[in-house]
């Protein structure tokens, strides 16, 4: 590996996951520093896009192929994927943080390398080193999140809730009291968003603890400075780990989508502009979480937000549409389970053209999480397009990647290992 680049990463508090041994197939390859979040998607997020929007570009006949299955070294807890020169690269992280990367190509899987363990339970962020995989790590990053490389430095959430920006020559800290298990998402340009001002005033604990966001925070890494800090309460909180940054109304500007909840009324979807002003609020159905999944052209080309209403009780997917300043549900579908109560894995859904028919589907597990379901929006609602049985219930997120030729691949993990469908 390039020595000067290794020193630069060390100065940022970022360690690469290459072993450095003579048997390492990527030894000597250059390592990116604080590379920008470019559209070639050379970073592998559990939530697929840097914006937090779980949508795959490209298309492929995923379910017309047999899965490539791998009896993994560890029980999969997290999975991230990258495109490779041949096929795709899949990094599987176990409960204890040990990670192994596999290449899937031509209907076969090959184990490439093992990585130094992450902190137990830590979600991974993978990146490409001249076509090879590595893991981004951060010395001041809280256990249940990961740093985010930007073209201005590396952003991370510290154990004390500070937002930290590390550059080659300096480290800057910003007091925002961020969720320690929250995620930083890319909004536009040098602007990023996260949840701050942690509060315990809401006792639902759907994501494993009572700590929820009390504000939506926007940060400009080029300043660097906090540009927006919008409180939602009391009594409201933002229930979730991060906003989704997506253009829901098609005007070319991304909105910030969150779930706002309180103990009296329950939860509802709220849409914020980049100025921090709330633009629209969805309907309330009483207590229970709204799990935001993805924004995509589900509705015959119309942009819609897919949400699971009460994923632990109602198990209903809803499709929301924003028109002017009105946010309404335009379709729904039952018997879907995109989250397990108490888990901070919120990435068990994907959107994409999984059957190469020119239409974007929503990929979600049914109740019990041992079958994947492809939902397609119609003029009158939503219907099952296809199903895919798994060998056991999910133990990991749903991961996906767009390959170099525009095809897509989908993968997930169960107690029996990794399964990858490459369309």
LOTORTI-108394 format. One record per residue (C-alpha): residue number from 1; residue in three letters; x, y, z. Coordinates in steps of 0.1 Angstrom, whole numbers, padded with zeros to 4 digits. Layout:
% residues N
+-----+---------+-------+-------+-------+
| num | residuo |     X |     Y |     Z |
+-----+---------+-------+-------+-------+
| NUM |     ALA |     X |     Y |     Z |
...
+-----+---------+-------+-------+-------+
% end
This chain:
% residues 423
+-----+---------+-------+-------+-------+
| num | residuo |     X |     Y |     Z |
+-----+---------+-------+-------+-------+
|   1 |     UNK |  0000 |  0000 |  0000 |
|   2 |     UNK |  0011 |  0035 | -0007 |
|   3 |     UNK |  0029 |  0046 |  0026 |
|   4 |     UNK |  0019 |  0083 |  0023 |
|   5 |     UNK | -0017 |  0074 |  0018 |
|   6 |     UNK | -0017 |  0051 |  0048 |
|   7 |     UNK | -0003 |  0079 |  0069 |
|   8 |     UNK | -0030 |  0102 |  0057 |
|   9 |     UNK | -0057 |  0078 |  0066 |
|  10 |     UNK | -0041 |  0073 |  0100 |
|  11 |     UNK | -0042 |  0110 |  0105 |
|  12 |     UNK | -0079 |  0110 |  0098 |
|  13 |     UNK | -0084 |  0082 |  0123 |
|  14 |     UNK | -0094 |  0058 |  0095 |
|  15 |     UNK | -0078 |  0023 |  0093 |
|  16 |     UNK | -0079 |  0002 |  0062 |
|  17 |     UNK | -0090 | -0034 |  0064 |
|  18 |     UNK | -0062 | -0049 |  0043 |
|  19 |     UNK | -0041 | -0075 |  0062 |
|  20 |     UNK | -0008 | -0065 |  0046 |
|  21 |     UNK |  0004 | -0101 |  0045 |
|  22 |     UNK |  0021 | -0117 |  0015 |
|  23 |     UNK | -0010 | -0137 |  0007 |
|  24 |     UNK | -0032 | -0106 |  0005 |
|  25 |     UNK | -0045 | -0103 | -0031 |
|  26 |     UNK | -0048 | -0065 | -0028 |
|  27 |     UNK | -0014 | -0058 | -0012 |
|  28 |     UNK |  0003 | -0028 | -0027 |
|  29 |     UNK | -0029 | -0012 | -0041 |
|  30 |     UNK | -0035 |  0025 | -0035 |
|  31 |     UNK | -0060 |  0034 | -0008 |
|  32 |     UNK | -0085 |  0062 | -0012 |
|  33 |     UNK | -0083 |  0090 |  0013 |
|  34 |     UNK | -0114 |  0112 |  0019 |
|  35 |     UNK | -0128 |  0104 | -0015 |
|  36 |     UNK | -0160 |  0120 | -0024 |
|  37 |     UNK | -0193 |  0101 | -0025 |
|  38 |     UNK | -0193 |  0097 | -0062 |
|  39 |     UNK | -0221 |  0082 | -0083 |
|  40 |     UNK | -0200 |  0052 | -0092 |
|  41 |     UNK | -0209 |  0039 | -0057 |
|  42 |     UNK | -0175 |  0026 | -0047 |
|  43 |     UNK | -0187 |  0027 | -0011 |
|  44 |     UNK | -0209 | -0001 |  0001 |
|  45 |     UNK | -0235 |  0011 |  0026 |
|  46 |     UNK | -0260 | -0012 |  0044 |
|  47 |     UNK | -0286 |  0014 |  0033 |
|  48 |     UNK | -0273 |  0013 | -0003 |
|  49 |     UNK | -0272 |  0050 | -0011 |
|  50 |     UNK | -0252 |  0077 |  0008 |
|  51 |     UNK | -0285 |  0095 |  0010 |
|  52 |     UNK | -0300 |  0067 |  0031 |
|  53 |     UNK | -0324 |  0060 |  0002 |
|  54 |     UNK | -0324 |  0022 | -0003 |
|  55 |     UNK | -0327 |  0022 | -0041 |
|  56 |     UNK | -0306 |  0003 | -0066 |
|  57 |     UNK | -0298 |  0018 | -0100 |
|  58 |     UNK | -0298 | -0005 | -0131 |
|  59 |     UNK | -0319 | -0035 | -0137 |
|  60 |     UNK | -0316 | -0073 | -0139 |
|  61 |     UNK | -0336 | -0105 | -0140 |
|  62 |     UNK | -0325 | -0113 | -0104 |
|  63 |     UNK | -0352 | -0140 | -0097 |
|  64 |     UNK | -0346 | -0159 | -0129 |
|  65 |     UNK | -0312 | -0170 | -0115 |
|  66 |     UNK | -0304 | -0195 | -0088 |
|  67 |     UNK | -0288 | -0180 | -0058 |
|  68 |     UNK | -0251 | -0184 | -0051 |
|  69 |     UNK | -0250 | -0196 | -0015 |
|  70 |     UNK | -0220 | -0195 |  0008 |
|  71 |     UNK | -0216 | -0213 |  0041 |
|  72 |     UNK | -0200 | -0183 |  0058 |
|  73 |     UNK | -0174 | -0183 |  0085 |
|  74 |     UNK | -0197 | -0162 |  0107 |
|  75 |     UNK | -0234 | -0159 |  0112 |
|  76 |     UNK | -0243 | -0129 |  0090 |
|  77 |     UNK | -0254 | -0099 |  0109 |
|  78 |     UNK | -0245 | -0072 |  0083 |
|  79 |     UNK | -0238 | -0074 |  0046 |
|  80 |     UNK | -0224 | -0048 |  0022 |
|  81 |     UNK | -0216 | -0051 | -0015 |
|  82 |     UNK | -0194 | -0035 | -0041 |
|  83 |     UNK | -0191 | -0040 | -0079 |
|  84 |     UNK | -0160 | -0059 | -0089 |
|  85 |     UNK | -0141 | -0063 | -0122 |
|  86 |     UNK | -0158 | -0097 | -0125 |
|  87 |     UNK | -0192 | -0099 | -0107 |
|  88 |     UNK | -0197 | -0085 | -0072 |
|  89 |     UNK | -0179 | -0083 | -0039 |
|  90 |     UNK | -0197 | -0091 | -0007 |
|  91 |     UNK | -0185 | -0084 |  0028 |
|  92 |     UNK | -0202 | -0104 |  0056 |
|  93 |     UNK | -0199 | -0092 |  0092 |
|  94 |     UNK | -0208 | -0115 |  0121 |
|  95 |     UNK | -0222 | -0108 |  0156 |
|  96 |     UNK | -0187 | -0103 |  0170 |
|  97 |     UNK | -0176 | -0079 |  0143 |
|  98 |     UNK | -0154 | -0104 |  0123 |
|  99 |     UNK | -0157 | -0098 |  0085 |
| 100 |     UNK | -0150 | -0118 |  0054 |
| 101 |     UNK | -0152 | -0107 |  0018 |
| 102 |     UNK | -0164 | -0130 | -0011 |
| 103 |     UNK | -0164 | -0126 | -0048 |
| 104 |     UNK | -0195 | -0138 | -0067 |
| 105 |     UNK | -0191 | -0143 | -0104 |
| 106 |     UNK | -0202 | -0169 | -0130 |
| 107 |     UNK | -0225 | -0186 | -0105 |
| 108 |     UNK | -0197 | -0193 | -0080 |
| 109 |     UNK | -0184 | -0177 | -0048 |
| 110 |     UNK | -0147 | -0173 | -0039 |
| 111 |     UNK | -0135 | -0163 | -0004 |
| 112 |     UNK | -0111 | -0134 | -0009 |
| 113 |     UNK | -0100 | -0123 |  0026 |
| 114 |     UNK | -0108 | -0118 |  0062 |
| 115 |     UNK | -0108 | -0083 |  0078 |
| 116 |     UNK | -0098 | -0072 |  0113 |
| 117 |     UNK | -0129 | -0073 |  0135 |
| 118 |     UNK | -0151 | -0042 |  0138 |
| 119 |     UNK | -0166 | -0034 |  0172 |
| 120 |     UNK | -0193 | -0060 |  0180 |
| 121 |     UNK | -0225 | -0049 |  0163 |
| 122 |     UNK | -0210 | -0021 |  0143 |
| 123 |     UNK | -0225 | -0017 |  0109 |
| 124 |     UNK | -0198 | -0018 |  0081 |
| 125 |     UNK | -0190 |  0006 |  0054 |
| 126 |     UNK | -0169 | -0010 |  0026 |
| 127 |     UNK | -0150 |  0007 | -0001 |
| 128 |     UNK | -0131 | -0002 | -0033 |
| 129 |     UNK | -0093 | -0002 | -0034 |
| 130 |     UNK | -0086 | -0006 | -0072 |
| 131 |     UNK | -0113 | -0032 | -0074 |
| 132 |     UNK | -0106 | -0048 | -0040 |
| 133 |     UNK | -0126 | -0045 | -0008 |
| 134 |     UNK | -0117 | -0028 |  0025 |
| 135 |     UNK | -0136 | -0015 |  0055 |
| 136 |     UNK | -0136 |  0021 |  0067 |
| 137 |     UNK | -0130 |  0025 |  0104 |
| 138 |     UNK | -0129 |  0056 |  0127 |
| 139 |     UNK | -0110 |  0060 |  0159 |
| 140 |     UNK | -0135 |  0084 |  0175 |
| 141 |     UNK | -0167 |  0068 |  0161 |
| 142 |     UNK | -0194 |  0055 |  0183 |
| 143 |     UNK | -0199 |  0017 |  0183 |
| 144 |     UNK | -0232 |  0014 |  0165 |
| 145 |     UNK | -0225 |  0036 |  0136 |
| 146 |     UNK | -0197 |  0042 |  0110 |
| 147 |     UNK | -0177 |  0072 |  0096 |
| 148 |     UNK | -0186 |  0087 |  0063 |
| 149 |     UNK | -0159 |  0098 |  0039 |
| 150 |     UNK | -0165 |  0131 |  0021 |
| 151 |     UNK | -0144 |  0153 | -0002 |
| 152 |     UNK | -0140 |  0176 |  0028 |
| 153 |     UNK | -0128 |  0150 |  0053 |
| 154 |     UNK | -0143 |  0122 |  0073 |
| 155 |     UNK | -0174 |  0127 |  0093 |
| 156 |     UNK | -0183 |  0106 |  0123 |
| 157 |     UNK | -0204 |  0106 |  0154 |
| 158 |     UNK | -0184 |  0103 |  0186 |
| 159 |     UNK | -0193 |  0085 |  0218 |
| 160 |     UNK | -0203 |  0118 |  0235 |
| 161 |     UNK | -0226 |  0127 |  0206 |
| 162 |     UNK | -0203 |  0153 |  0190 |
| 163 |     UNK | -0202 |  0154 |  0152 |
| 164 |     UNK | -0165 |  0151 |  0142 |
| 165 |     UNK | -0149 |  0163 |  0110 |
| 166 |     UNK | -0114 |  0150 |  0105 |
| 167 |     UNK | -0090 |  0164 |  0079 |
| 168 |     UNK | -0054 |  0157 |  0073 |
| 169 |     UNK | -0042 |  0185 |  0095 |
| 170 |     UNK | -0071 |  0191 |  0119 |
| 171 |     UNK | -0100 |  0176 |  0138 |
| 172 |     UNK | -0131 |  0197 |  0144 |
| 173 |     UNK | -0159 |  0188 |  0168 |
| 174 |     UNK | -0195 |  0202 |  0168 |
| 175 |     UNK | -0218 |  0197 |  0198 |
| 176 |     UNK | -0251 |  0184 |  0184 |
| 177 |     UNK | -0258 |  0155 |  0209 |
| 178 |     UNK | -0262 |  0131 |  0180 |
| 179 |     UNK | -0278 |  0097 |  0183 |
| 180 |     UNK | -0249 |  0073 |  0191 |
| 181 |     UNK | -0264 |  0047 |  0168 |
| 182 |     UNK | -0275 |  0072 |  0142 |
| 183 |     UNK | -0263 |  0075 |  0106 |
| 184 |     UNK | -0250 |  0105 |  0087 |
| 185 |     UNK | -0266 |  0108 |  0053 |
| 186 |     UNK | -0256 |  0129 |  0022 |
| 187 |     UNK | -0281 |  0156 |  0012 |
| 188 |     UNK | -0264 |  0175 | -0016 |
| 189 |     UNK | -0230 |  0190 | -0024 |
| 190 |     UNK | -0212 |  0193 |  0009 |
| 191 |     UNK | -0243 |  0191 |  0030 |
| 192 |     UNK | -0251 |  0161 |  0053 |
| 193 |     UNK | -0279 |  0153 |  0077 |
| 194 |     UNK | -0283 |  0134 |  0110 |
| 195 |     UNK | -0305 |  0133 |  0141 |
| 196 |     UNK | -0294 |  0153 |  0172 |
| 197 |     UNK | -0305 |  0165 |  0206 |
| 198 |     UNK | -0311 |  0131 |  0220 |
| 199 |     UNK | -0341 |  0126 |  0243 |
| 200 |     UNK | -0357 |  0098 |  0262 |
| 201 |     UNK | -0391 |  0114 |  0265 |
| 202 |     UNK | -0407 |  0087 |  0243 |
| 203 |     UNK | -0407 |  0052 |  0256 |
| 204 |     UNK | -0415 |  0030 |  0226 |
| 205 |     UNK | -0379 |  0017 |  0222 |
| 206 |     UNK | -0386 |  0001 |  0189 |
| 207 |     UNK | -0349 |  0003 |  0179 |
| 208 |     UNK | -0335 | -0012 |  0211 |
| 209 |     UNK | -0334 |  0018 |  0235 |
| 210 |     UNK | -0353 |  0049 |  0245 |
| 211 |     UNK | -0329 |  0073 |  0230 |
| 212 |     UNK | -0345 |  0092 |  0200 |
| 213 |     UNK | -0337 |  0123 |  0181 |
| 214 |     UNK | -0350 |  0156 |  0193 |
| 215 |     UNK | -0339 |  0176 |  0162 |
| 216 |     UNK | -0330 |  0173 |  0125 |
| 217 |     UNK | -0294 |  0186 |  0120 |
| 218 |     UNK | -0279 |  0197 |  0087 |
| 219 |     UNK | -0242 |  0202 |  0084 |
| 220 |     UNK | -0221 |  0219 |  0057 |
| 221 |     UNK | -0187 |  0201 |  0056 |
| 222 |     UNK | -0172 |  0229 |  0035 |
| 223 |     UNK | -0178 |  0255 |  0062 |
| 224 |     UNK | -0175 |  0236 |  0083 |
| 225 |     UNK | -0206 |  0245 |  0102 |
| 226 |     UNK | -0240 |  0234 |  0114 |
| 227 |     UNK | -0265 |  0252 |  0091 |
| 228 |     UNK | -0299 |  0239 |  0104 |
| 229 |     UNK | -0309 |  0225 |  0138 |
| 230 |     UNK | -0347 |  0221 |  0138 |
| 231 |     UNK | -0363 |  0208 |  0170 |
| 232 |     UNK | -0395 |  0186 |  0168 |
| 233 |     UNK | -0407 |  0188 |  0203 |
| 234 |     UNK | -0415 |  0182 |  0231 |
| 235 |     UNK | -0435 |  0160 |  0232 |
| 236 |     UNK | -0425 |  0148 |  0197 |
| 237 |     UNK | -0393 |  0129 |  0189 |
| 238 |     UNK | -0378 |  0117 |  0156 |
| 239 |     UNK | -0381 |  0079 |  0158 |
| 240 |     UNK | -0355 |  0062 |  0136 |
| 241 |     UNK | -0317 |  0063 |  0130 |
| 242 |     UNK | -0315 |  0088 |  0102 |
| 243 |     UNK | -0336 |  0108 |  0077 |
| 244 |     UNK | -0339 |  0098 |  0041 |
| 245 |     UNK | -0327 |  0125 |  0017 |
| 246 |     UNK | -0347 |  0122 | -0015 |
| 247 |     UNK | -0365 |  0143 | -0041 |
| 248 |     UNK | -0400 |  0132 | -0033 |
| 249 |     UNK | -0419 |  0157 | -0054 |
| 250 |     UNK | -0396 |  0157 | -0085 |
| 251 |     UNK | -0386 |  0193 | -0083 |
| 252 |     UNK | -0349 |  0186 | -0084 |
| 253 |     UNK | -0343 |  0193 | -0047 |
| 254 |     UNK | -0340 |  0167 | -0020 |
| 255 |     UNK | -0363 |  0167 |  0009 |
| 256 |     UNK | -0356 |  0152 |  0044 |
| 257 |     UNK | -0380 |  0125 |  0054 |
| 258 |     UNK | -0384 |  0114 |  0090 |
| 259 |     UNK | -0408 |  0097 |  0113 |
| 260 |     UNK | -0421 |  0120 |  0141 |
| 261 |     UNK | -0438 |  0104 |  0171 |
| 262 |     UNK | -0450 |  0111 |  0206 |
| 263 |     UNK | -0466 |  0090 |  0234 |
| 264 |     UNK | -0501 |  0105 |  0229 |
| 265 |     UNK | -0508 |  0105 |  0192 |
| 266 |     UNK | -0483 |  0079 |  0178 |
| 267 |     UNK | -0461 |  0083 |  0147 |
| 268 |     UNK | -0465 |  0100 |  0113 |
| 269 |     UNK | -0442 |  0108 |  0084 |
| 270 |     UNK | -0429 |  0143 |  0082 |
| 271 |     UNK | -0413 |  0160 |  0052 |
| 272 |     UNK | -0387 |  0188 |  0058 |
| 273 |     UNK | -0371 |  0212 |  0033 |
| 274 |     UNK | -0333 |  0218 |  0034 |
| 275 |     UNK | -0341 |  0251 |  0052 |
| 276 |     UNK | -0354 |  0230 |  0082 |
| 277 |     UNK | -0390 |  0240 |  0077 |
| 278 |     UNK | -0416 |  0213 |  0079 |
| 279 |     UNK | -0434 |  0211 |  0046 |
| 280 |     UNK | -0459 |  0183 |  0051 |
| 281 |     UNK | -0471 |  0157 |  0076 |
| 282 |     UNK | -0487 |  0123 |  0069 |
| 283 |     UNK | -0517 |  0107 |  0086 |
| 284 |     UNK | -0516 |  0093 |  0122 |
| 285 |     UNK | -0530 |  0059 |  0130 |
| 286 |     UNK | -0522 |  0058 |  0167 |
| 287 |     UNK | -0492 |  0044 |  0185 |
| 288 |     UNK | -0466 |  0025 |  0165 |
| 289 |     UNK | -0436 |  0032 |  0144 |
| 290 |     UNK | -0435 |  0042 |  0107 |
| 291 |     UNK | -0404 |  0025 |  0091 |
| 292 |     UNK | -0393 |  0045 |  0061 |
| 293 |     UNK | -0379 |  0023 |  0033 |
| 294 |     UNK | -0372 |  0040 |  0000 |
| 295 |     UNK | -0383 |  0068 | -0024 |
| 296 |     UNK | -0386 |  0056 | -0060 |
| 297 |     UNK | -0409 |  0060 | -0091 |
| 298 |     UNK | -0432 |  0032 | -0078 |
| 299 |     UNK | -0464 |  0048 | -0090 |
| 300 |     UNK | -0462 |  0044 | -0127 |
| 301 |     UNK | -0433 |  0068 | -0128 |
| 302 |     UNK | -0446 |  0090 | -0100 |
| 303 |     UNK | -0422 |  0093 | -0071 |
| 304 |     UNK | -0435 |  0078 | -0039 |
| 305 |     UNK | -0422 |  0070 | -0004 |
| 306 |     UNK | -0426 |  0034 |  0007 |
| 307 |     UNK | -0431 |  0030 |  0045 |
| 308 |     UNK | -0440 |  0000 |  0067 |
| 309 |     UNK | -0468 |  0011 |  0091 |
| 310 |     UNK | -0462 | -0006 |  0125 |
| 311 |     UNK | -0438 | -0033 |  0112 |
| 312 |     UNK | -0442 | -0052 |  0145 |
| 313 |     UNK | -0480 | -0051 |  0147 |
| 314 |     UNK | -0498 | -0040 |  0115 |
| 315 |     UNK | -0472 | -0053 |  0090 |
| 316 |     UNK | -0486 | -0030 |  0063 |
| 317 |     UNK | -0465 | -0013 |  0036 |
| 318 |     UNK | -0479 |  0022 |  0026 |
| 319 |     UNK | -0470 |  0042 | -0004 |
| 320 |     UNK | -0470 |  0080 |  0002 |
| 321 |     UNK | -0472 |  0107 | -0024 |
| 322 |     UNK | -0463 |  0144 | -0019 |
| 323 |     UNK | -0484 |  0169 | -0039 |
| 324 |     UNK | -0479 |  0205 | -0032 |
| 325 |     UNK | -0478 |  0205 |  0007 |
| 326 |     UNK | -0501 |  0175 |  0011 |
| 327 |     UNK | -0486 |  0140 |  0020 |
| 328 |     UNK | -0511 |  0112 |  0016 |
| 329 |     UNK | -0512 |  0074 |  0014 |
| 330 |     UNK | -0521 |  0063 | -0021 |
| 331 |     UNK | -0518 |  0025 | -0018 |
| 332 |     UNK | -0510 | -0002 |  0008 |
| 333 |     UNK | -0501 | -0039 |  0011 |
| 334 |     UNK | -0504 | -0063 |  0041 |
| 335 |     UNK | -0483 | -0091 |  0057 |
| 336 |     UNK | -0448 | -0074 |  0055 |
| 337 |     UNK | -0422 | -0074 |  0082 |
| 338 |     UNK | -0392 | -0050 |  0075 |
| 339 |     UNK | -0379 | -0048 |  0111 |
| 340 |     UNK | -0376 | -0069 |  0142 |
| 341 |     UNK | -0386 | -0051 |  0174 |
| 342 |     UNK | -0355 | -0040 |  0194 |
| 343 |     UNK | -0331 | -0042 |  0165 |
| 344 |     UNK | -0311 | -0013 |  0151 |
| 345 |     UNK | -0310 | -0030 |  0117 |
| 346 |     UNK | -0334 | -0008 |  0097 |
| 347 |     UNK | -0321 | -0020 |  0063 |
| 348 |     UNK | -0343 | -0050 |  0054 |
| 349 |     UNK | -0359 | -0035 |  0023 |
| 350 |     UNK | -0347 | -0025 | -0012 |
| 351 |     UNK | -0362 | -0008 | -0043 |
| 352 |     UNK | -0351 | -0015 | -0078 |
| 353 |     UNK | -0360 | -0031 | -0111 |
| 354 |     UNK | -0355 | -0067 | -0100 |
| 355 |     UNK | -0371 | -0085 | -0130 |
| 356 |     UNK | -0358 | -0062 | -0158 |
| 357 |     UNK | -0393 | -0051 | -0169 |
| 358 |     UNK | -0387 | -0014 | -0167 |
| 359 |     UNK | -0407 | -0010 | -0135 |
| 360 |     UNK | -0393 | -0004 | -0100 |
| 361 |     UNK | -0404 | -0029 | -0074 |
| 362 |     UNK | -0401 | -0029 | -0036 |
| 363 |     UNK | -0383 | -0059 | -0022 |
| 364 |     UNK | -0394 | -0068 |  0014 |
| 365 |     UNK | -0397 | -0098 |  0036 |
| 366 |     UNK | -0431 | -0112 |  0046 |
| 367 |     UNK | -0441 | -0118 |  0083 |
| 368 |     UNK | -0417 | -0144 |  0096 |
| 369 |     UNK | -0389 | -0131 |  0073 |
| 370 |     UNK | -0383 | -0164 |  0055 |
| 371 |     UNK | -0398 | -0153 |  0021 |
| 372 |     UNK | -0389 | -0122 |  0001 |
| 373 |     UNK | -0417 | -0104 | -0017 |
| 374 |     UNK | -0415 | -0082 | -0048 |
| 375 |     UNK | -0443 | -0056 | -0047 |
| 376 |     UNK | -0453 | -0037 | -0078 |
| 377 |     UNK | -0475 | -0006 | -0077 |
| 378 |     UNK | -0506 | -0006 | -0100 |
| 379 |     UNK | -0532 |  0019 | -0109 |
| 380 |     UNK | -0554 |  0005 | -0082 |
| 381 |     UNK | -0529 | -0004 | -0054 |
| 382 |     UNK | -0500 | -0028 | -0050 |
| 383 |     UNK | -0497 | -0065 | -0060 |
| 384 |     UNK | -0473 | -0093 | -0055 |
| 385 |     UNK | -0450 | -0096 | -0086 |
| 386 |     UNK | -0430 | -0126 | -0074 |
| 387 |     UNK | -0418 | -0143 | -0043 |
| 388 |     UNK | -0385 | -0159 | -0033 |
| 389 |     UNK | -0382 | -0184 | -0005 |
| 390 |     UNK | -0352 | -0183 |  0018 |
| 391 |     UNK | -0335 | -0212 |  0036 |
| 392 |     UNK | -0343 | -0196 |  0070 |
| 393 |     UNK | -0354 | -0163 |  0084 |
| 394 |     UNK | -0332 | -0132 |  0078 |
| 395 |     UNK | -0304 | -0125 |  0103 |
| 396 |     UNK | -0290 | -0095 |  0083 |
| 397 |     UNK | -0300 | -0066 |  0062 |
| 398 |     UNK | -0309 | -0068 |  0025 |
| 399 |     UNK | -0279 | -0056 |  0005 |
| 400 |     UNK | -0277 | -0048 | -0032 |
| 401 |     UNK | -0252 | -0035 | -0058 |
| 402 |     UNK | -0252 | -0022 | -0093 |
| 403 |     UNK | -0226 | -0040 | -0114 |
| 404 |     UNK | -0203 | -0025 | -0139 |
| 405 |     UNK | -0225 | -0035 | -0168 |
| 406 |     UNK | -0257 | -0020 | -0152 |
| 407 |     UNK | -0271 | -0053 | -0140 |
| 408 |     UNK | -0279 | -0056 | -0103 |
| 409 |     UNK | -0273 | -0082 | -0076 |
| 410 |     UNK | -0291 | -0087 | -0043 |
| 411 |     UNK | -0279 | -0105 | -0012 |
| 412 |     UNK | -0288 | -0113 |  0023 |
| 413 |     UNK | -0279 | -0136 |  0052 |
| 414 |     UNK | -0296 | -0162 |  0073 |
| 415 |     UNK | -0283 | -0187 |  0099 |
| 416 |     UNK | -0272 | -0208 |  0069 |
| 417 |     UNK | -0250 | -0182 |  0054 |
| 418 |     UNK | -0249 | -0157 |  0025 |
| 419 |     UNK | -0272 | -0159 | -0005 |
| 420 |     UNK | -0266 | -0138 | -0036 |
| 421 |     UNK | -0289 | -0134 | -0067 |
| 422 |     UNK | -0270 | -0118 | -0096 |
| 423 |     UNK | -0293 | -0107 | -0124 |
+-----+---------+-------+-------+-------+
% end
